[in-house]
């Protein structure tokens, strides 16, 4: 029997969630499996940094191939699947529309994952391209592009059929991510492969693309999740919300030009990285506005959703500041081409993207499955592994990068530099292993909540409504 106290929780599980259940659970589950695969590759890579002979006899698992496979599995396997699922759910929920195009989205998701699998396999056998962020073999590009179009159909339908004429900031970001990815992916495909530019033009285009993967695809989805989850859970309005549109358009219009900053002091016209450095400074306005909008909303109690969101948001702000600071020529002289770049990448992709995606999954999955998370112990264990592993990894790589950069600007030998950085790389390896453990825990927990029989799920949901929000305290 459903009691009065369960009414609010029952209302949280809407017809929208029921209609979106199968495609979104498939996308989230696929993303988590790819996150585990990426984590395994990351541990192998971390070991190879301080022990180069590890797996050196296996040509499939050399450092370069494993690094490209890890990056591809993370960006397109984990973040691509989970990010699209979160964006589609946000657009349907805020548009107050039943999830339309579920079959098309599922079909697109199946072929997207086939494309990622072919890409990872192709990279391991030596078919990778030379462009960071786009190392997928060329024979997978059009499969991924078309598959993404299929997956995005429900989001477009939710937007066009929304019940309110006025849109929310979360909708802006989610919709922008769905439209902008095929735009800059197709431009890179033409400019780098079909009609490639000459000489250093390819480096500029590749840097532009790699930045867009973060700034115009993954970050907007994470921000959309923040703008939805924070006021929803905290029951507090976002302060200075009237500035949200300025923050949105600053990100969309300016952030894409910050990519070539990585080419500072490189063999490109000096004005290109200079313009990029200026853009990195201008885009700080976006980070300031987002901070104005969400500050003071993180009185979390024990909600794991807000705890993950708080760490993810702090990482996002640090990414913006770090991009502006470390692109300066005086700083890049020390940190460029060192482990510091790996630290900044981890801060962006693990901190500001993965942690916020975890927050969204912890909120969305119970509503799709119709039950609370089965184990609070697994929630706490995953939270601890994810946060500790992330912080230790970033700090260890940053220190290793600074030590390496200082040594490279001195007369130290390569062997001496390797000896100085090895302790920190060992710490980074332990952190990657801890992150992998956390990824295994959340994947197992997700499979457990999905596998729960429907009758048991309904009973558990209505019997313990306060457990719908998992706790990490």
C-alpha positions as CSV (number, residue, x, y, z in Angstrom):
1,X,0.0,0.0,0.0
2,X,1.3,3.5,-0.9
3,X,1.2,5.9,2.0
4,X,0.9,9.6,1.9
5,X,4.6,10.1,2.7
6,X,5.5,8.4,-0.5
7,X,3.6,10.7,-2.8
8,X,6.5,13.1,-3.5
9,X,8.9,10.3,-4.3
10,X,6.4,8.6,-6.5
11,X,6.0,11.9,-8.4
12,X,9.7,11.9,-9.0
13,X,9.3,8.8,-11.2
14,X,7.3,10.2,-14.1
15,X,6.0,8.9,-17.4
16,X,9.0,10.7,-18.9
17,X,11.4,8.4,-17.0
18,X,9.4,5.3,-17.9
19,X,9.5,6.2,-21.6
20,X,13.2,6.9,-21.5
21,X,14.2,3.9,-19.4
22,X,15.6,1.5,-21.9
23,X,17.7,3.7,-24.2
24,X,19.1,5.8,-21.3
25,X,20.0,2.8,-19.2
26,X,21.7,1.3,-22.2
27,X,23.8,4.4,-22.8
28,X,24.7,4.9,-19.2
29,X,25.6,1.2,-18.8
30,X,27.7,1.2,-21.9
31,X,29.5,4.4,-20.8
32,X,30.3,2.8,-17.4
33,X,31.7,-0.3,-19.0
34,X,33.9,1.9,-21.3
35,X,35.0,3.8,-18.2
36,X,36.3,0.5,-16.7
37,X,38.1,-0.3,-20.0
38,X,39.6,3.2,-20.0
39,X,40.7,2.8,-16.4
40,X,42.5,-0.5,-17.2
41,X,44.4,1.2,-20.0
42,X,45.2,4.2,-17.7
43,X,46.8,1.9,-15.1
44,X,48.9,0.2,-17.8
45,X,50.0,3.6,-19.1
46,X,50.8,4.8,-15.6
47,X,53.0,1.8,-15.0
48,X,54.8,2.2,-18.3
49,X,55.8,5.8,-17.4
50,X,58.1,4.7,-14.6
51,X,58.7,1.1,-15.8
52,X,59.2,1.3,-19.6
53,X,59.8,-2.4,-20.0
54,X,56.3,-3.3,-18.7
55,X,54.5,-5.1,-21.6
56,X,57.2,-3.9,-23.9
57,X,57.3,-7.3,-25.6
58,X,53.6,-6.9,-26.7
59,X,53.3,-4.6,-29.7
60,X,49.5,-4.2,-29.1
61,X,50.2,-2.6,-25.7
62,X,53.0,-0.2,-26.3
63,X,52.7,3.2,-24.5
64,X,51.6,5.2,-27.6
65,X,48.8,2.7,-28.6
66,X,47.5,2.2,-25.0
67,X,47.5,6.0,-24.4
68,X,45.4,6.6,-27.6
69,X,43.1,3.7,-26.8
70,X,42.6,5.0,-23.2
71,X,41.8,8.5,-24.5
72,X,39.3,7.1,-27.1
73,X,37.6,4.8,-24.7
74,X,37.2,7.6,-22.2
75,X,36.1,10.4,-24.5
76,X,33.9,8.5,-26.9
77,X,33.0,5.4,-24.9
78,X,32.4,6.7,-21.4
79,X,31.8,10.5,-21.8
80,X,30.1,10.1,-25.2
81,X,27.5,7.5,-24.0
82,X,26.9,9.0,-20.5
83,X,26.9,12.6,-21.7
84,X,24.3,12.0,-24.4
85,X,22.1,10.1,-21.9
86,X,22.3,13.0,-19.4
87,X,21.6,15.6,-22.2
88,X,18.6,13.6,-23.5
89,X,17.1,13.2,-20.0
90,X,17.5,16.9,-19.2
91,X,15.8,18.0,-22.4
92,X,12.9,15.6,-21.9
93,X,12.5,16.4,-18.2
94,X,12.6,20.2,-18.7
95,X,10.6,20.1,-21.9
96,X,7.9,18.1,-20.0
97,X,7.6,15.7,-23.0
98,X,7.4,12.0,-23.2
99,X,10.7,10.5,-24.5
100,X,10.1,10.2,-28.3
101,X,12.5,8.4,-30.6
102,X,13.6,5.8,-28.1
103,X,14.1,3.1,-30.8
104,X,16.2,5.5,-32.9
105,X,18.3,6.5,-30.0
106,X,18.9,2.9,-29.0
107,X,19.9,2.0,-32.5
108,X,22.2,5.0,-32.7
109,X,23.7,4.0,-29.3
110,X,24.4,0.4,-30.5
111,X,26.2,1.6,-33.6
112,X,28.1,4.3,-31.7
113,X,29.5,1.6,-29.4
114,X,30.4,-0.6,-32.3
115,X,32.2,2.4,-33.7
116,X,34.1,3.0,-30.5
117,X,35.0,-0.7,-30.3
118,X,36.3,-0.7,-33.8
119,X,38.3,2.5,-33.0
120,X,39.9,1.0,-29.9
121,X,40.8,-2.2,-31.7
122,X,42.1,-0.3,-34.7
123,X,44.3,1.9,-32.5
124,X,45.8,-1.2,-30.8
125,X,46.8,-2.7,-34.1
126,X,48.4,0.5,-35.3
127,X,45.7,2.3,-37.3
128,X,45.5,5.5,-35.1
129,X,45.8,8.9,-36.5
130,X,48.3,11.4,-35.1
131,X,45.8,14.0,-33.7
132,X,45.2,14.2,-29.9
133,X,41.5,13.8,-29.2
134,X,40.8,12.4,-32.7
135,X,43.1,9.3,-32.8
136,X,40.3,7.1,-33.9
137,X,41.0,5.3,-37.2
138,X,39.5,7.1,-40.2
139,X,37.2,4.2,-41.1
140,X,35.2,4.8,-37.9
141,X,34.6,8.5,-38.2
142,X,31.5,8.5,-40.4
143,X,30.0,5.6,-38.4
144,X,30.3,7.7,-35.2
145,X,29.0,10.8,-36.8
146,X,25.9,9.2,-38.2
147,X,25.3,7.2,-35.0
148,X,25.5,10.4,-33.0
149,X,22.9,12.0,-35.2
150,X,20.5,9.1,-34.4
151,X,21.2,9.3,-30.7
152,X,20.5,13.1,-30.7
153,X,17.0,12.7,-32.3
154,X,15.0,12.4,-29.0
155,X,16.8,15.6,-27.7
156,X,15.7,17.6,-30.8
157,X,12.2,16.2,-30.5
158,X,12.0,17.1,-26.8
159,X,13.2,20.6,-27.6
160,X,10.8,21.2,-30.5
161,X,7.9,19.8,-28.5
162,X,8.6,21.4,-25.2
163,X,5.6,22.7,-23.2
164,X,7.1,26.0,-22.2
165,X,8.3,28.7,-24.6
166,X,10.8,29.9,-22.2
167,X,13.8,27.6,-21.9
168,X,16.1,27.0,-18.9
169,X,19.9,27.3,-18.8
170,X,20.2,23.5,-18.5
171,X,18.3,23.1,-21.8
172,X,20.6,25.6,-23.5
173,X,23.7,23.7,-22.6
174,X,22.3,20.3,-23.3
175,X,21.0,21.3,-26.7
176,X,24.2,23.1,-27.6
177,X,26.2,20.0,-26.9
178,X,24.0,17.9,-29.2
179,X,24.3,20.3,-32.1
180,X,27.9,21.5,-31.8
181,X,29.6,18.1,-31.7
182,X,28.6,17.0,-35.2
183,X,29.5,20.6,-36.4
184,X,33.1,20.6,-35.2
185,X,33.6,16.9,-35.8
186,X,32.7,17.2,-39.4
187,X,34.9,20.3,-39.9
188,X,37.8,18.4,-38.4
189,X,37.1,15.5,-40.7
190,X,37.2,17.7,-43.8
191,X,40.1,19.8,-42.7
192,X,42.3,17.0,-41.4
193,X,41.5,14.0,-43.6
194,X,39.3,14.8,-46.7
195,X,41.0,18.0,-47.7
196,X,43.8,18.4,-45.2
197,X,45.5,21.7,-44.6
198,X,49.2,22.0,-45.2
199,X,52.1,22.1,-42.7
200,X,51.3,23.6,-39.3
201,X,47.7,24.3,-40.2
202,X,46.9,20.7,-39.2
203,X,48.4,21.3,-35.8
204,X,46.2,24.4,-35.3
205,X,43.0,22.6,-36.5
206,X,43.8,19.6,-34.3
207,X,44.3,21.8,-31.2
208,X,41.0,23.6,-32.0
209,X,39.2,20.2,-32.3
210,X,40.7,18.9,-29.0
211,X,39.6,22.0,-27.1
212,X,36.1,21.8,-28.6
213,X,35.6,18.2,-27.4
214,X,35.9,19.6,-23.9
215,X,34.5,23.1,-24.2
216,X,31.7,22.7,-26.7
217,X,30.6,19.1,-26.0
218,X,31.4,17.6,-22.6
219,X,31.5,20.8,-20.5
220,X,28.1,22.0,-21.7
221,X,26.5,18.7,-20.7
222,X,28.2,18.9,-17.3
223,X,27.0,22.5,-16.8
224,X,23.5,21.6,-17.9
225,X,23.5,18.9,-15.2
226,X,24.7,21.4,-12.6
227,X,22.1,24.0,-13.5
228,X,19.3,21.3,-13.2
229,X,20.5,19.3,-10.1
230,X,21.6,22.1,-7.8
231,X,18.4,24.0,-7.4
232,X,16.4,20.8,-7.7
233,X,18.0,19.0,-4.7
234,X,18.9,22.0,-2.5
235,X,15.5,23.7,-3.1
236,X,17.3,27.0,-3.4
237,X,17.0,29.4,-6.4
238,X,20.2,30.1,-8.3
239,X,21.4,33.6,-7.5
240,X,22.0,36.1,-10.3
241,X,20.3,33.7,-12.8
242,X,19.7,36.6,-15.2
243,X,23.4,36.5,-16.1
244,X,23.3,32.8,-17.1
245,X,22.7,33.6,-20.8
246,X,25.9,35.8,-20.8
247,X,27.9,32.9,-19.4
248,X,26.5,30.5,-21.9
249,X,27.3,32.7,-25.0
250,X,30.7,33.5,-23.7
251,X,31.5,29.8,-23.5
252,X,30.1,29.1,-26.9
253,X,31.6,32.0,-28.7
254,X,35.0,32.3,-27.1
255,X,36.1,29.0,-25.6
256,X,36.6,27.3,-28.9
257,X,39.5,29.7,-29.7
258,X,41.5,28.7,-26.6
259,X,42.8,25.4,-28.1
260,X,45.9,26.7,-30.0
261,X,47.4,28.0,-26.7
262,X,49.1,24.6,-26.4
263,X,51.2,25.6,-29.5
264,X,52.8,28.5,-27.7
265,X,56.5,28.8,-28.6
266,X,55.8,26.2,-31.4
267,X,56.4,26.4,-35.2
268,X,53.2,28.4,-35.9
269,X,52.7,32.1,-36.5
270,X,53.0,33.8,-33.2
271,X,49.7,35.6,-33.4
272,X,47.8,32.3,-33.3
273,X,48.8,31.2,-29.8
274,X,48.7,34.9,-28.7
275,X,45.0,35.1,-29.8
276,X,44.4,31.8,-28.0
277,X,45.9,33.1,-24.8
278,X,43.8,36.2,-25.0
279,X,40.7,34.1,-25.5
280,X,41.6,32.0,-22.4
281,X,41.6,35.2,-20.4
282,X,38.3,36.4,-21.9
283,X,36.5,33.1,-21.2
284,X,37.2,33.6,-17.5
285,X,34.1,35.8,-17.5
286,X,32.1,32.6,-18.2
287,X,33.6,30.8,-15.2
288,X,32.9,33.9,-13.0
289,X,29.3,34.0,-14.1
290,X,28.8,30.2,-13.5
291,X,30.3,30.7,-10.0
292,X,27.9,33.6,-9.3
293,X,25.0,31.4,-10.4
294,X,25.7,28.3,-8.2
295,X,27.6,29.7,-5.2
296,X,25.9,29.1,-1.9
297,X,23.8,26.2,-3.2
298,X,26.1,23.4,-2.0
299,X,24.7,23.0,1.6
300,X,24.6,19.3,0.8
301,X,23.9,17.4,4.0
302,X,24.6,13.8,3.0
303,X,23.6,13.9,-0.7
304,X,26.2,12.1,-2.8
305,X,24.8,14.0,-5.8
306,X,25.7,17.4,-4.4
307,X,29.0,16.1,-3.1
308,X,30.1,14.9,-6.5
309,X,28.7,18.1,-8.1
310,X,30.6,20.3,-5.6
311,X,34.0,18.6,-6.4
312,X,33.2,18.7,-10.1
313,X,32.3,22.3,-10.0
314,X,35.4,23.3,-8.1
315,X,37.5,21.4,-10.7
316,X,35.7,23.2,-13.5
317,X,36.7,26.6,-12.0
318,X,40.3,25.4,-11.6
319,X,40.4,24.3,-15.2
320,X,39.4,27.8,-16.4
321,X,42.0,29.5,-14.1
322,X,44.7,26.9,-15.0
323,X,44.1,27.3,-18.8
324,X,44.7,31.0,-18.5
325,X,47.7,30.8,-16.2
326,X,49.6,27.9,-17.8
327,X,49.2,29.3,-21.3
328,X,51.3,32.3,-20.5
329,X,54.7,32.1,-22.2
330,X,56.6,32.6,-19.0
331,X,54.8,29.7,-17.3
332,X,54.7,27.5,-20.4
333,X,58.5,27.7,-20.7
334,X,58.6,25.4,-17.6
335,X,55.4,23.3,-17.9
336,X,55.0,22.7,-21.6
337,X,55.7,19.2,-22.7
338,X,55.8,17.9,-19.1
339,X,53.5,15.8,-16.9
340,X,51.8,19.1,-15.9
341,X,49.8,18.8,-19.1
342,X,48.6,15.3,-18.0
343,X,47.6,16.8,-14.6
344,X,45.6,19.5,-16.3
345,X,43.9,16.9,-18.5
346,X,43.0,14.8,-15.5
347,X,41.7,17.9,-13.8
348,X,39.4,18.6,-16.8
349,X,38.2,15.2,-17.8
350,X,38.2,13.3,-14.4
351,X,37.4,16.3,-12.2
352,X,35.0,18.6,-14.1
353,X,33.4,16.0,-16.4
354,X,33.4,12.6,-14.7
355,X,32.6,13.8,-11.2
356,X,29.6,15.8,-12.4
357,X,28.5,12.9,-14.7
358,X,28.6,10.7,-11.6
359,X,26.4,13.2,-9.8
360,X,23.9,13.1,-12.6
361,X,23.9,9.3,-12.8
362,X,23.3,9.0,-9.1
363,X,20.3,11.2,-9.5
364,X,18.9,9.9,-12.8
365,X,19.4,6.1,-12.4
366,X,17.0,5.6,-9.5
367,X,14.3,7.5,-11.4
368,X,14.8,5.4,-14.5
369,X,14.8,2.1,-12.5
370,X,12.1,3.0,-10.1
371,X,14.1,2.2,-7.0
372,X,16.7,3.6,-4.6
373,X,20.4,2.7,-4.9
374,X,20.6,-0.8,-3.2
375,X,23.8,-0.2,-1.1
376,X,24.8,2.9,0.8
377,X,28.1,1.2,1.5
378,X,28.9,1.0,-2.2
379,X,28.0,4.6,-2.6
380,X,30.4,5.7,0.1
381,X,33.2,3.4,-1.1
382,X,32.8,4.8,-4.7
383,X,32.8,8.4,-3.5
384,X,35.9,7.9,-1.4
385,X,37.8,6.0,-4.2
386,X,36.8,8.6,-6.8
387,X,37.7,11.7,-4.8
388,X,40.9,10.4,-3.2
389,X,42.1,8.9,-6.5
390,X,41.3,12.1,-8.4
391,X,43.0,14.5,-6.0
392,X,46.1,12.3,-5.5
393,X,46.5,11.8,-9.3
394,X,46.3,15.5,-10.1
395,X,48.7,16.5,-7.3
396,X,51.2,13.8,-8.2
397,X,51.2,14.6,-11.9
398,X,51.4,18.3,-11.2
399,X,54.4,17.9,-8.9
400,X,56.1,15.5,-11.3
401,X,55.5,18.0,-14.2
402,X,57.0,20.9,-12.2
403,X,60.0,18.9,-11.2
404,X,60.4,17.7,-14.8
405,X,60.0,21.2,-16.3
406,X,62.6,22.7,-13.9
407,X,65.1,19.9,-14.7
408,X,64.5,20.2,-18.5
409,X,65.6,23.9,-18.2
410,X,68.8,22.9,-16.5
411,X,71.7,20.7,-17.4
412,X,70.2,17.5,-15.8
413,X,70.5,14.3,-17.8
414,X,67.5,12.3,-19.0
415,X,68.3,9.6,-16.4
416,X,68.5,12.1,-13.6
417,X,65.1,13.6,-14.7
418,X,63.5,10.1,-14.7
419,X,64.9,9.4,-11.3
420,X,63.5,12.7,-9.9
421,X,60.0,12.1,-11.3
422,X,59.7,8.4,-10.6
423,X,58.4,8.6,-7.0
424,X,55.6,10.9,-8.1
425,X,54.7,8.7,-11.0
426,X,54.5,5.7,-8.6
427,X,52.0,7.8,-6.6
428,X,50.1,8.6,-9.8
429,X,49.9,4.9,-10.6
430,X,48.4,4.1,-7.2
431,X,45.9,6.9,-7.8
432,X,44.9,5.4,-11.2
433,X,44.5,2.0,-9.5
434,X,42.2,3.6,-6.9
435,X,40.2,5.3,-9.6
436,X,39.8,2.0,-11.4
437,X,38.5,0.4,-8.2
438,X,36.0,3.2,-7.9
439,X,34.9,2.7,-11.5
440,X,34.4,-1.0,-10.9
441,X,32.3,-0.3,-7.8
442,X,29.9,2.2,-9.5
443,X,29.6,-0.1,-12.6
444,X,28.7,-3.1,-10.4
445,X,26.3,-1.0,-8.4
446,X,24.6,0.3,-11.5
447,X,24.2,-3.2,-12.9
448,X,22.7,-4.2,-9.5
449,X,20.1,-1.5,-9.6
450,X,19.2,-2.3,-13.2
451,X,18.9,-6.0,-12.5
452,X,16.5,-5.6,-9.7
453,X,13.1,-7.2,-10.6
454,X,10.4,-4.6,-11.3
455,X,8.1,-5.7,-8.4
456,X,10.9,-5.5,-5.9
457,X,12.0,-2.1,-7.2
458,X,8.5,-0.6,-6.7
459,X,8.3,-2.1,-3.2
460,X,11.6,-0.7,-2.2
461,X,11.0,2.7,-3.6
462,X,7.7,3.2,-1.8
463,X,8.9,1.6,1.5
464,X,11.9,3.9,1.9
465,X,11.3,7.1,0.0
466,X,14.0,9.1,1.8
467,X,16.6,6.7,0.4
468,X,15.9,7.9,-3.1
469,X,18.8,10.3,-2.7
470,X,21.9,8.2,-1.9
471,X,24.2,9.4,0.9
472,X,27.9,9.5,1.0
473,X,28.2,10.9,4.5
